[in-house]
Amino acid sequence: MALMLYYWFKAWLAALIYGFPAEQMIVIGVTGTKGKSSTANFIWAGLTEAGIKTGLIGTANLRIGREERLNPYHMTMPDPFILQGFLKKMLKAGCGAAVVETTSEGIKDCRHFRVNYDILVFTNLTPEHIEAHGSLLNYKLAKQTVFRNLGKGRRKHILARDIPKAIAGNADSPESPDFLSFETDRKITYGFNMEAEVKVDELREARDGVSYRLQNRKIQLRVIGGFNGWNSLAAIAVGRLLGLDEDKIIHGLEIFPGVPGRMEIIQNEPFTVIVDYAHEPESLKALFGAVK
């Protein structure tokens, strides 16, 4: 209990020192077992092309607008003083939105405290990171903490628009209904499931990227790996929640070159080298399937 109070106080103090920067931006949290980094970067790409200067805090990289650098902290959600300080840098640089990869360990250590999320994206849930939580149920409950509190947060008026408290869920994940069950202003689903609101089909994988159809429109991504089809759809869902121009969101996805270390092609001649962060069984299975 004393340790938990310490974590809460530390996060609150960090937010206080930096002036609660999350209160002045649209904050989009991305959580799930797999695909967080790519999903977060696709959302960044879509919002940027739609005209919203956006920052990002994630496992692979950090962004303030179009300025990018690799994450030097070796943590997806860094210490609250680093996290709040970077959010303040985004705000000072004129960012209207911030995408924050949100992990179960970060939540457990209260690093998310006083980050007033507006939209939460749920990607999927598989039995990983159990050693840190003791069981799959505890792992799931840790992630659901931010979803449970989302609707209780202060509503914001950013960029001349009222920002809803909303959840975007991957309709192809069997765990998605549980994460969508919490009370919020709006909810939206995405995927290849017939009942998804952002529903696509005809997913195709090729050496030059992934493509799929959204209604009657073909979308061609520059990244490889079929799972990036799901990751990119979250950006379209977020765009709809914010009422943004969908053509611009999609253009942002189509020109996005990819995330460092995520199905990244390093060399094409005389042979192809692909670098990927996959290190857990399910991620490796998806990686090898895509490469094959």
C-alpha positions in Angstrom: 0.0 0.0 0.0 2.8 2.4 0.9 4.6 1.6 -2.4 1.4 2.3 -4.3 0.9 5.7 -2.6 4.5 6.5 -3.5 3.8 5.8 -7.1 0.6 7.9 -7.1 2.3 10.8 -5.4 5.3 10.7 -7.8 3.1 10.7 -10.9 0.9 13.5 -9.4 4.0 15.6 -8.5 5.5 15.1 -12.0 2.2 16.3 -13.6 2.1 19.3 -11.2 5.6 20.4 -12.0 5.1 20.3 -15.7 1.7 22.0 -15.5 -0.6 19.0 -16.3 0.2 19.1 -20.1 -2.2 16.3 -21.0 -5.2 18.6 -20.0 -4.4 20.8 -23.0 -4.0 18.1 -25.8 -6.1 15.3 -27.2 -4.5 12.2 -25.6 -4.9 8.8 -27.3 -3.8 5.8 -25.4 -2.9 2.6 -27.2 -2.9 -0.7 -25.2 -2.9 -4.4 -25.9 -0.4 -7.2 -26.0 0.7 -6.9 -29.7 0.9 -4.2 -32.3 0.9 -1.2 -29.9 4.0 0.5 -31.5 2.8 0.2 -35.1 -0.8 1.1 -34.2 0.4 4.2 -32.3 2.5 5.3 -35.3 -0.3 4.7 -37.8 -2.5 6.9 -35.6 0.3 9.6 -35.6 0.6 9.4 -39.4 -3.2 9.7 -39.9 -3.6 12.7 -37.5 -0.6 14.4 -38.9 -1.8 14.2 -42.5 -5.3 15.4 -41.3 -3.6 18.6 -40.1 -3.2 18.0 -36.4 0.4 18.3 -35.1 0.9 15.2 -33.0 3.4 13.8 -30.6 4.1 10.2 -29.7 5.6 8.2 -26.8 6.2 4.6 -27.6 8.5 1.6 -27.3 10.4 2.2 -30.5 10.3 5.9 -31.0 9.4 9.3 -29.7 7.9 12.0 -31.9 7.1 15.7 -31.6 5.4 16.6 -34.8 7.6 15.3 -37.7 10.7 15.3 -35.5 11.5 11.7 -34.6 14.1 9.9 -32.5 14.5 6.4 -31.1 13.3 5.9 -27.5 16.5 6.0 -25.4 14.7 5.0 -22.1 14.3 1.2 -22.8 10.7 1.5 -21.4 7.5 2.0 -23.3 6.1 4.2 -20.6 9.0 5.9 -19.0 9.3 7.4 -15.5 6.4 9.9 -14.8 8.9 12.9 -14.7 10.2 11.9 -18.2 6.7 11.2 -19.5 5.2 14.4 -18.2 8.2 16.4 -19.3 7.9 15.0 -22.9 4.2 15.8 -23.0 5.1 19.3 -22.0 7.6 19.5 -24.8 4.9 18.4 -27.3 2.6 21.1 -26.0 5.2 23.8 -26.2 5.9 22.7 -29.8 2.3 23.2 -30.7 1.0 19.7 -30.7 -2.7 19.4 -30.5 -2.6 15.6 -29.9 -0.4 13.0 -28.2 -0.4 9.3 -28.8 0.8 7.3 -25.7 1.6 3.6 -25.7 0.1 2.5 -22.4 1.4 -0.7 -20.9 0.2 -2.9 -18.1 3.4 -2.4 -16.1 3.2 1.3 -16.6 -0.4 1.2 -15.3 0.7 -1.0 -12.3 3.3 1.6 -11.4 0.8 4.5 -11.8 2.8 6.1 -14.6 -0.5 6.9 -16.3 -1.8 8.9 -13.4 -2.8 12.4 -14.3 -2.6 11.6 -18.0 -6.1 12.6 -18.9 -6.9 10.2 -21.8 -9.6 11.0 -24.3 -9.5 8.0 -26.6 -8.3 4.5 -25.7 -7.4 1.9 -28.4 -7.5 -1.8 -27.6 -5.5 -4.0 -30.0 -5.7 -7.5 -28.6 -4.8 -9.6 -25.5 -2.7 -12.8 -25.4 -1.0 -14.6 -22.5 2.3 -12.6 -22.2 3.9 -10.6 -19.4 2.2 -12.9 -16.9 5.4 -13.0 -14.8 4.9 -9.3 -13.9 1.2 -9.7 -12.9 0.9 -13.3 -11.6 -1.9 -14.4 -13.9 -3.6 -13.6 -17.2 -6.6 -12.2 -15.3 -4.4 -9.8 -13.3 -2.7 -8.7 -16.6 -6.1 -8.0 -18.1 -7.4 -6.2 -15.1 -4.3 -4.0 -15.0 -5.0 -2.9 -18.6 -8.6 -2.3 -17.9 -7.8 0.2 -15.2 -7.5 3.1 -17.7 -10.7 2.0 -19.5 -12.7 1.9 -16.2 -11.6 5.5 -15.4 -11.9 6.9 -18.9 -15.4 8.2 -18.6 -14.7 9.9 -15.3 -12.1 12.2 -16.8 -12.6 15.9 -17.5 -14.0 16.6 -21.0 -11.8 18.9 -23.1 -12.4 21.5 -25.8 -9.3 21.3 -28.1 -8.8 22.7 -31.6 -12.2 24.3 -31.6 -14.0 21.0 -31.0 -15.5 19.1 -28.0 -13.4 15.9 -27.5 -15.4 12.8 -26.5 -14.3 10.1 -24.1 -14.2 7.1 -26.5 -12.9 3.6 -27.0 -11.8 2.0 -30.2 -11.7 -1.8 -30.1 -10.4 -4.5 -32.4 -13.5 -6.4 -33.3 -11.5 -9.5 -34.3 -10.1 -9.9 -30.7 -12.3 -12.1 -28.5 -11.4 -9.9 -25.5 -12.6 -6.7 -27.2 -16.2 -6.8 -25.7 -14.8 -6.7 -22.2 -12.7 -3.6 -23.0 -15.7 -2.0 -24.7 -18.0 -2.6 -21.8 -17.0 0.5 -19.8 -19.1 3.6 -19.8 -17.9 6.3 -22.3 -19.3 8.9 -24.6 -18.6 6.9 -27.8 -17.4 3.5 -28.9 -16.2 2.2 -32.2 -15.0 -1.2 -33.5 -12.6 -2.0 -36.4 -11.4 -5.1 -38.2 -12.5 -7.8 -40.6 -15.4 -9.0 -38.4 -18.7 -8.6 -40.2 -20.0 -6.5 -37.3 -17.1 -4.1 -37.2 -18.0 -0.4 -37.8 -14.8 0.2 -39.6 -15.0 -3.0 -41.6 -12.5 -4.1 -44.3 -12.0 -7.1 -46.4 -9.7 -8.6 -49.2 -6.5 -8.3 -47.1 -3.6 -9.1 -49.3 0.1 -9.4 -48.4 2.9 -8.8 -50.9 6.6 -7.9 -50.9 5.7 -4.2 -51.5 3.2 -3.9 -48.7 -0.3 -4.8 -47.4 -3.5 -3.8 -49.1 -7.2 -4.2 -48.2 -10.6 -2.7 -49.2 -12.6 -0.3 -47.1 -16.1 -0.2 -48.7 -15.2 0.4 -52.4 -11.8 1.9 -51.8 -8.5 0.0 -52.0 -6.0 1.0 -49.4 -2.3 0.2 -50.1 0.2 0.4 -47.3 3.9 0.6 -47.7 4.6 -1.8 -44.7 4.7 -5.6 -44.8 3.0 -8.1 -42.5 -0.8 -8.7 -42.7 -1.2 -7.8 -39.0 -0.4 -4.2 -40.0 -3.8 -4.2 -41.7 -5.4 -4.4 -38.2 -2.9 -1.9 -36.8 -3.6 0.7 -39.5 -7.4 0.4 -39.0 -7.2 1.9 -35.5 -6.1 5.2 -37.1 -9.3 5.3 -39.3 -11.4 4.5 -36.2 -9.8 7.3 -34.2 -10.2 9.7 -37.2 -14.0 8.9 -37.2 -14.2 9.5 -33.5 -12.7 12.9 -33.9 -14.6 13.8 -37.1 -11.5 14.2 -39.2 -11.3 14.0 -43.0 -11.0 10.3 -43.8 -9.4 10.8 -47.1 -6.5 12.6 -45.4 -6.3 9.9 -42.7 -6.0 7.2 -45.3 -3.4 9.2 -47.3 -1.4 9.4 -44.2 -1.5 5.6 -43.8 -0.5 5.0 -47.4 2.5 7.3 -47.3 3.7 6.1 -43.9 7.1 4.3 -44.3 6.9 2.2 -41.1 8.3 2.0 -37.6 12.0 1.4 -36.8 12.5 -2.2 -36.0 9.0 -3.3 -36.9 9.1 -5.4 -40.1 11.8 -3.0 -41.2 13.5 -3.8 -44.5 17.1 -2.9 -44.2 18.6 -4.2 -47.5 17.1 -5.4 -50.7 20.3 -6.4 -52.6 21.7 -9.0 -53.0 19.2 -10.4 -50.4 16.5 -9.0 -48.2 17.1 -8.3 -44.5 14.0 -7.8 -42.2 14.4 -6.5 -38.6 11.5 -7.0 -36.2 11.1 -6.7 -32.5 9.0 -9.9 -32.1 10.3 -11.9 -29.0 7.2 -13.7 -27.7 5.6 -16.9 -29.1 2.5 -15.3 -30.7 4.5 -12.4 -32.1 7.1 -14.8 -33.6 4.4 -16.9 -35.1 2.8 -13.9 -36.8 6.3 -12.7 -38.0 7.3 -16.0 -39.5 3.9 -16.4 -41.2 4.2 -12.9 -42.8 7.8 -13.6 -44.0 6.7 -17.0 -45.4 
